[in-house]
Amino acid sequence: MSTNERLAALSEAGVSIWLDDLSRERITSGNLVELITERSVVGVTTNPTIFAAALKNGEAYNAQVNELAGRGADIAASIREITVADVQQACDVFSGTWEATQGIDGRVSLEVDPTLARDTEATVAQALDLWKAVDRPNLLVKIPATEPGLPAITRALSEGVSVNVTLIFSVERYKAVMEAFLSGLEQADKNGQELSRIASVASFFVSRVDTEIDARLDKIGTDEAKALKGKAGVANSRLAFAAYEEVFGSERWAALEAKGARRQRPLWASTGVKNPEYPDTMYITELVVPNVVNTMPEKTLQAFADHGEVEGDKVTGTAAEAQQVFDDLERVGIDLTDVFLTLENEGVDKFEKSWSELQESVQQQLDAAK
């Protein structure tokens, strides 16, 4: 089959298409290669939920699980070895993309244990451990953008670790993430790291913002409130992009760029539409702008391949319009500070729950193999 024209057009518009999913069966069956060649996929993101689902539904892990059980490996060691093996194989599949794009794409993300999200030192230690364990230049270690996560991001980058910053919901926190990124590169430079070898993306979550704010608008119940439903996620992302342009247009960034540093690209995450009343490709079409990443669940990827439209740059120059949406939200009674705090706490909780599910899945497999 040839490359899908709709996804190729999205790629040509400057959007790097990453798949928000990974399993060993995807790799061994050749499905991942097909997505690269036929669906313009140039990267993969993972999280504990994805690994838990892969282990529950796939038989490709049986041999490794049997080997782990045979030598008495505990749950923590087993999870580490299983996930590292998957990510290593995926990195190898994407090595050609990584080389062809000179290290911009061809990236695979692996997340630190989400139960460490409030512990800076433990997060740094695990980020360094995963970087060494995977031992692939196209790895991104995912670190959450919690307040304790911010200094961990800086520290990891300073040691030459490429980072995918996850769980960013507010523009305010995104600005702090970019500060952590710049500080990390400045320290990396002082440490003698080669800046051109360090990559980073900042994962700004989209659909969850609409889900939370829409529920609050329904509770308010006025016509004015209901008219704002489905607008916050895109507006929030557009404001984030305006903040990105400001930071990466600064003299501070120019000094780092002159030393070979690469921009921390915005990554639109959580782009699967949660409300069936909304167009299923809205978080792709409405956020097209050059030099960003959009990581999609396969259902959303295939929906765009079927009927998605690229209508040009829908982000640049939209900050004033986006800010008006937020002004209107506050006027009808939405407490945005509480919204973003709720989303961050829920995000960490969800990943912790998924981590527990992953532990249960691995334990069940180990028990069955004994």
C-alpha positions as a printed NumPy array, in Angstrom:
array([[  0.   ,   0.   ,   0.   ],
       [  1.058,   3.586,  -0.623],
       [  1.365,   6.353,   1.94 ],
       [ -1.976,   7.777,   3.07 ],
       [ -2.448,  11.16 ,   1.396],
       [ -4.206,  12.841,   4.329],
       [ -1.519,  11.922,   6.81 ],
       [  1.183,  12.783,   4.287],
       [ -0.386,  16.243,   3.938],
       [ -0.34 ,  16.633,   7.719],
       [  3.324,  15.708,   7.766],
       [  4.061,  18.119,   4.929],
       [  2.359,  20.872,   6.964],
       [  5.114,  20.442,   9.555],
       [  3.358,  18.179,  12.068],
       [  5.357,  15.157,  13.222],
       [  2.931,  12.239,  13.566],
       [  3.669,  10.041,  16.569],
       [  1.668,   7.014,  17.666],
       [  0.521,   6.968,  21.284],
       [  0.813,   3.221,  21.659],
       [  3.352,   0.397,  21.65 ],
       [  3.377,  -3.352,  22.131],
       [  5.801,  -6.11 ,  21.305],
       [  3.269,  -7.601,  18.894],
       [  3.184,  -4.315,  16.976],
       [  6.933,  -4.58 ,  16.599],
       [  7.28 ,  -8.276,  15.796],
       [  4.277,  -8.423,  13.444],
       [  5.621,  -5.638,  11.245],
       [  2.674,  -3.359,  12.101],
       [  4.96 ,  -0.6  ,  13.374],
       [  6.934,  -0.637,  10.125],
       [  3.652,  -0.442,   8.181],
       [  2.597,   2.62 ,  10.168],
       [  5.918,   4.25 ,   9.339],
       [  5.685,   3.545,   5.628],
       [  1.92 ,   3.894,   5.1  ],
       [  0.784,   6.297,   7.83 ],
       [  3.737,   8.738,   8.049],
       [  4.359,   7.809,  11.694],
       [  7.757,   9.103,  12.847],
       [  7.708,   8.393,  16.584],
       [  6.037,   6.579,  19.467],
       [  5.007,   7.526,  22.986],
       [  4.261,   5.086,  25.792],
       [  2.903,   5.2  ,  29.329],
       [  2.021,   2.631,  32.018],
       [ -1.532,   2.27 ,  30.667],
       [ -0.191,   1.276,  27.265],
       [  2.201,  -1.31 ,  28.697],
       [ -0.48 ,  -2.745,  30.998],
       [ -2.817,  -3.242,  28.025],
       [ -0.048,  -4.767,  25.917],
       [  0.812,  -7.319,  28.579],
       [ -2.806,  -8.29 ,  29.176],
       [ -3.615,  -8.761,  25.513],
       [ -0.454, -10.107,  23.949],
       [  1.331, -13.459,  23.865],
       [  4.579, -11.985,  22.576],
       [  5.828, -11.551,  26.14 ],
       [  5.489, -15.202,  27.162],
       [  9.075, -16.236,  26.499],
       [ 10.548, -13.311,  28.398],
       [  8.095, -13.72 ,  31.281],
       [  8.991, -17.412,  31.542],
       [ 12.673, -16.52 ,  31.64 ],
       [ 12.097, -13.866,  34.315],
       [ 10.009, -16.248,  36.417],
       [ 12.653, -18.952,  36.024],
       [ 15.318, -16.813,  37.648],
       [ 13.025, -15.424,  40.321],
       [ 12.935, -11.827,  39.145],
       [ 10.705,  -9.564,  41.232],
       [  7.955,  -7.31 ,  39.843],
       [ 10.072,  -4.145,  39.667],
       [ 12.912,  -5.853,  37.824],
       [ 10.475,  -7.61 ,  35.496],
       [  8.652,  -4.401,  34.551],
       [ 11.951,  -2.678,  33.9  ],
       [ 13.288,  -5.464,  31.694],
       [ 10.046,  -5.904,  29.738],
       [  9.483,  -2.222,  29.04 ],
       [ 13.142,  -1.531,  28.297],
       [ 13.183,  -4.405,  25.788],
       [ 10.103,  -3.066,  23.989],
       [ 11.496,   0.435,  23.818],
       [ 14.903,  -0.762,  22.624],
       [ 13.276,  -2.683,  19.774],
       [ 11.077,   0.28 ,  18.857],
       [ 14.097,   2.602,  18.901],
       [ 15.808,   0.229,  16.482],
       [ 12.763,   0.226,  14.184],
       [ 12.84 ,   4.026,  14.157],
       [ 16.616,   4.32 ,  13.756],
       [ 16.283,   5.058,  10.038],
       [ 13.789,   7.84 ,  10.724],
       [ 16.068,   9.22 ,  13.427],
       [ 18.99 ,   9.31 ,  11.01 ],
       [ 16.952,  10.721,   8.098],
       [ 15.6  ,  13.577,  10.232],
       [ 18.991,  14.199,  11.865],
       [ 17.652,  13.28 ,  15.273],
       [ 14.491,  15.364,  15.212],
       [ 12.081,  12.44 ,  14.898],
       [ 12.388,   8.672,  15.152],
       [ 11.902,   9.07 ,  18.906],
       [ 10.466,   6.584,  21.417],
       [  9.393,   7.634,  24.917],
       [  9.651,   5.645,  28.151],
       [  8.185,   7.02 ,  31.362],
       [  9.713,   7.015,  34.821],
       [  7.69 ,   5.296,  37.548],
       [  4.712,   7.67 ,  38.071],
       [  4.71 ,   6.959,  41.801],
       [  7.885,   9.073,  41.882],
       [  6.121,  12.145,  40.466],
       [  6.463,  14.031,  43.78 ],
       [ 10.065,  12.947,  44.431],
       [ 12.751,  14.921,  42.589],
       [ 15.781,  12.833,  43.558],
       [ 14.147,   9.473,  42.838],
       [ 12.911,  10.756,  39.461],
       [ 16.4  ,  11.913,  38.484],
       [ 17.926,   8.603,  39.538],
       [ 15.438,   6.579,  37.519],
       [ 15.71 ,   8.86 ,  34.475],
       [ 19.474,   8.31 ,  34.419],
       [ 19.003,   4.57 ,  34.959],
       [ 16.512,   4.233,  32.09 ],
       [ 18.727,   6.297,  29.78 ],
       [ 21.632,   3.943,  30.41 ],
       [ 19.5  ,   0.791,  30.309],
       [ 17.863,   1.507,  26.947],
       [ 21.152,   2.816,  25.544],
       [ 19.658,   4.253,  22.367],
       [ 20.248,   7.848,  21.187],
       [ 16.633,   8.196,  19.997],
       [ 15.115,   7.531,  23.434],
       [ 13.113,  10.18 ,  25.285],
       [ 12.676,   9.689,  29.034],
       [  9.259,  10.932,  30.145],
       [  9.246,  13.07 ,  33.285],
       [  6.027,  14.643,  34.625],
       [  5.743,  18.427,  34.859],
       [  4.835,  18.389,  38.545],
       [  6.578,  20.969,  40.719],
       [  9.062,  18.339,  41.996],
       [  9.442,  17.188,  38.4  ],
       [ 10.711,  20.549,  37.161],
       [ 14.156,  20.379,  38.819],
       [ 14.348,  16.711,  37.786],
       [ 13.887,  17.788,  34.162],
       [ 16.724,  20.286,  34.49 ],
       [ 19.008,  17.748,  36.141],
       [ 18.325,  15.027,  33.59 ],
       [ 18.967,  17.358,  30.664],
       [ 22.172,  18.604,  32.294],
       [ 23.42 ,  15.002,  32.248],
       [ 22.699,  14.659,  28.522],
       [ 19.4  ,  12.777,  28.868],
       [ 16.789,  13.581,  26.215],
       [ 13.44 ,  14.295,  27.872],
       [  9.743,  14.171,  27.038],
       [  8.046,  16.373,  29.637],
       [  4.549,  15.02 ,  30.25 ],
       [  1.34 ,  16.042,  32.04 ],
       [  1.417,  19.736,  31.114],
       [ -2.044,  21.306,  31.349],
       [ -1.624,  25.059,  31.918],
       [  0.318,  27.729,  30.066],
       [  1.78 ,  28.854,  33.387],
       [  3.234,  25.402,  34.046],
       [  4.395,  25.175,  30.433],
       [  6.42 ,  28.357,  30.912],
       [  8.037,  26.748,  33.959],
       [  8.823,  23.683,  31.85 ],
       [ 10.555,  25.815,  29.214],
       [ 12.542,  27.516,  31.982],
       [ 13.587,  24.088,  33.265],
       [ 14.602,  23.142,  29.728],
       [ 16.733,  26.231,  29.167],
       [ 18.374,  25.867,  32.573],
       [ 19.086,  22.21 ,  31.841],
       [ 20.8  ,  23.027,  28.562],
       [ 22.841,  25.797,  30.163],
       [ 24.037,  23.362,  32.816],
       [ 24.651,  20.682,  30.184],
       [ 26.855,  23.136,  28.319],
       [ 28.841,  23.806,  31.497],
       [ 29.117,  20.04 ,  32.023],
       [ 30.677,  19.645,  28.583],
       [ 27.657,  17.894,  27.038],
       [ 27.176,  18.157,  23.278],
       [ 23.969,  20.188,  23.07 ],
       [ 23.056,  18.984,  19.583],
       [ 22.638,  15.456,  20.956],
       [ 20.012,  16.474,  23.522],
       [ 16.379,  16.421,  22.387],
       [ 13.185,  17.363,  24.187],
       [  9.458,  17.716,  23.643],
       [  6.873,  19.249,  25.962],
       [  3.64 ,  17.243,  26.061],
       [  0.731,  19.667,  26.366],
       [ -2.53 ,  17.824,  27.052],
       [ -5.58 ,  18.836,  25.029],
       [ -8.778,  16.77 ,  25.308],
       [ -8.671,  16.379,  29.083],
       [ -8.934,  20.166,  29.401],
       [-12.222,  20.147,  27.487],
       [-13.51 ,  17.173,  29.474],
       [-12.948,  18.929,  32.804],
       [-14.123,  22.383,  31.751],
       [-17.136,  21.095,  29.795],
       [-18.39 ,  19.304,  32.913],
       [-18.13 ,  22.532,  34.883],
       [-19.886,  24.493,  32.142],
       [-22.749,  21.99 ,  32.222],
       [-23.085,  22.532,  35.966],
       [-23.28 ,  26.292,  35.458],
       [-25.969,  25.52 ,  32.896],
       [-26.493,  28.927,  31.27 ],
       [-26.666,  29.312,  27.505],
       [-23.538,  31.478,  27.64 ],
       [-21.677,  28.761,  29.522],
       [-22.815,  25.942,  27.236],
       [-21.756,  27.97 ,  24.175],
       [-18.151,  27.718,  25.414],
       [-18.08 ,  23.906,  25.491],
       [-15.387,  22.288,  23.381],
       [-13.371,  25.49 ,  22.995],
       [-10.959,  25.427,  25.926],
       [ -8.631,  22.61 ,  24.823],
       [ -7.721,  24.156,  21.486],
       [ -7.565,  27.701,  22.91 ],
       [ -5.272,  26.534,  25.715],
       [ -2.93 ,  24.874,  23.227],
       [ -2.849,  27.95 ,  21.025],
       [ -1.897,  30.107,  24.01 ],
       [  0.828,  27.592,  24.829],
       [  2.203,  27.93 ,  21.315],
       [  2.295,  31.714,  21.676],
       [  4.324,  31.264,  24.873],
       [  6.633,  28.875,  23.005],
       [  7.234,  31.433,  20.256],
       [  8.122,  34.074,  22.831],
       [ 10.611,  31.906,  24.71 ],
       [ 12.28 ,  30.53 ,  21.613],
       [ 12.493,  33.989,  20.096],
       [ 14.542,  35.232,  23.056],
       [ 18.232,  36.156,  23.198],
       [ 18.72 ,  33.53 ,  25.874],
       [ 17.602,  30.816,  23.474],
       [ 19.612,  32.299,  20.602],
       [ 22.792,  31.924,  22.684],
       [ 22.065,  28.232,  23.246],
       [ 21.051,  27.659,  19.636],
       [ 24.373,  29.136,  18.532],
       [ 26.044,  26.337,  20.48 ],
       [ 24.042,  23.684,  18.64 ],
       [ 21.023,  23.34 ,  20.927],
       [ 17.704,  22.131,  19.489],
       [ 14.325,  23.554,  20.364],
       [ 12.046,  21.775,  22.784],
       [  9.1  ,  21.168,  20.454],
       [  5.501,  21.404,  21.638],
       [  3.787,  18.018,  21.556],
       [ -0.006,  17.88 ,  21.461],
       [ -0.98 ,  14.97 ,  23.727],
       [ -4.344,  13.493,  24.657],
       [ -5.631,  14.228,  21.166],
       [ -8.252,  11.505,  21.051],
       [-11.664,  13.161,  21.296],
       [-13.512,  12.165,  24.476],
       [-16.883,  13.716,  23.563],
       [-18.534,  11.872,  20.643],
       [-20.394,  15.057,  19.727],
       [-17.134,  16.65 ,  18.613],
       [-15.384,  15.889,  15.297],
       [-13.021,  13.002,  15.958],
       [-10.101,  14.781,  14.276],
       [-10.608,  18.258,  15.779],
       [ -7.5  ,  18.146,  17.984],
       [ -5.404,  17.473,  14.898],
       [ -6.923,  19.795,  12.297],
       [ -7.297,  22.714,  14.721],
       [ -3.708,  22.467,  15.971],
       [ -1.788,  22.274,  12.704],
       [  1.329,  24.451,  12.828],
       [  4.895,  23.78 ,  11.668],
       [  7.46 ,  22.175,  13.967],
       [  5.135,  20.489,  16.461],
       [  4.369,  16.876,  17.327],
       [  0.901,  15.367,  17.528],
       [  0.864,  12.002,  19.292],
       [ -2.322,  10.087,  18.538],
       [ -3.99 ,   6.891,  19.685],
       [ -4.394,   4.549,  16.713],
       [ -8.156,   5.16 ,  16.525],
       [ -7.55 ,   8.888,  16.002],
       [ -4.713,   8.245,  13.567],
       [ -6.921,   6.04 ,  11.426],
       [ -9.812,   8.501,  11.634],
       [ -7.591,  11.234,  10.225],
       [ -6.316,   8.869,   7.535],
       [ -9.954,   8.288,   6.541],
       [-11.435,  11.789,   6.618],
       [ -9.069,  14.272,   8.261],
       [ -8.47 ,  17.636,   6.628],
       [ -5.393,  19.862,   6.683],
       [ -6.603,  23.439,   6.464],
       [ -3.244,  25.158,   6.857],
       [ -1.673,  26.734,   9.93 ],
       [ -4.481,  27.058,  12.482],
       [ -2.326,  28.221,  15.402],
       [  0.043,  31.06 ,  14.504],
       [ -1.431,  34.47 ,  15.297],
       [ -4.434,  33.098,  17.224],
       [ -3.376,  34.095,  20.752],
       [ -5.785,  37.024,  21.097],
       [ -8.756,  34.914,  20.002],
       [ -7.685,  32.101,  22.333],
       [ -7.299,  34.479,  25.264],
       [-10.833,  35.726,  24.665],
       [-12.09 ,  32.159,  25.191],
       [-10.391,  32.057,  28.581],
       [-11.652,  35.503,  29.522],
       [-15.158,  34.293,  28.702],
       [-14.673,  31.12 ,  30.735],
       [-13.648,  33.117,  33.785],
       [-16.543,  35.49 ,  33.305],
       [-19.105,  32.669,  33.432],
       [-17.531,  31.33 ,  36.61 ],
       [-14.847,  28.808,  35.678],
       [-11.998,  28.705,  38.226],
       [ -9.115,  27.988,  35.853],
       [ -6.527,  27.639,  38.608],
       [ -8.599,  24.879,  40.171],
       [ -9.177,  23.272,  36.772],
       [ -5.467,  22.883,  36.086],
       [ -4.627,  21.736,  39.605],
       [ -7.382,  19.118,  39.359],
       [ -6.137,  17.917,  35.984],
       [ -2.549,  17.548,  37.179],
       [ -3.554,  15.648,  40.312],
       [ -5.884,  13.4  ,  38.325],
       [ -3.193,  12.833,  35.708],
       [ -0.692,  11.648,  38.302],
       [ -3.354,   9.513,  40.004],
       [ -4.371,   7.884,  36.713],
       [ -0.8  ,   6.985,  35.851],
       [ -0.226,   5.634,  39.37 ],
       [ -3.349,   3.482,  38.999],
       [ -2.098,   2.263,  35.615],
       [  1.258,   1.461,  37.199],
       [ -0.547,  -0.672,  39.779],
       [ -2.407,  -2.428,  36.956],
       [  0.896,  -3.013,  35.191],
       [  2.33 ,  -4.51 ,  38.368],
       [ -0.706,  -6.789,  38.706],
       [ -0.437,  -7.893,  35.076],
       [  3.238,  -8.74 ,  35.44 ],
       [  2.673, -10.566,  38.735],
       [ -0.115, -12.652,  37.194],
       [  2.099, -13.545,  34.255],
       [  5.007, -14.432,  36.535],
       [  2.741, -16.584,  38.714],
       [  1.328, -18.393,  35.68 ],
       [  4.827, -19.11 ,  34.411],
       [  6.012, -20.757,  37.611]])
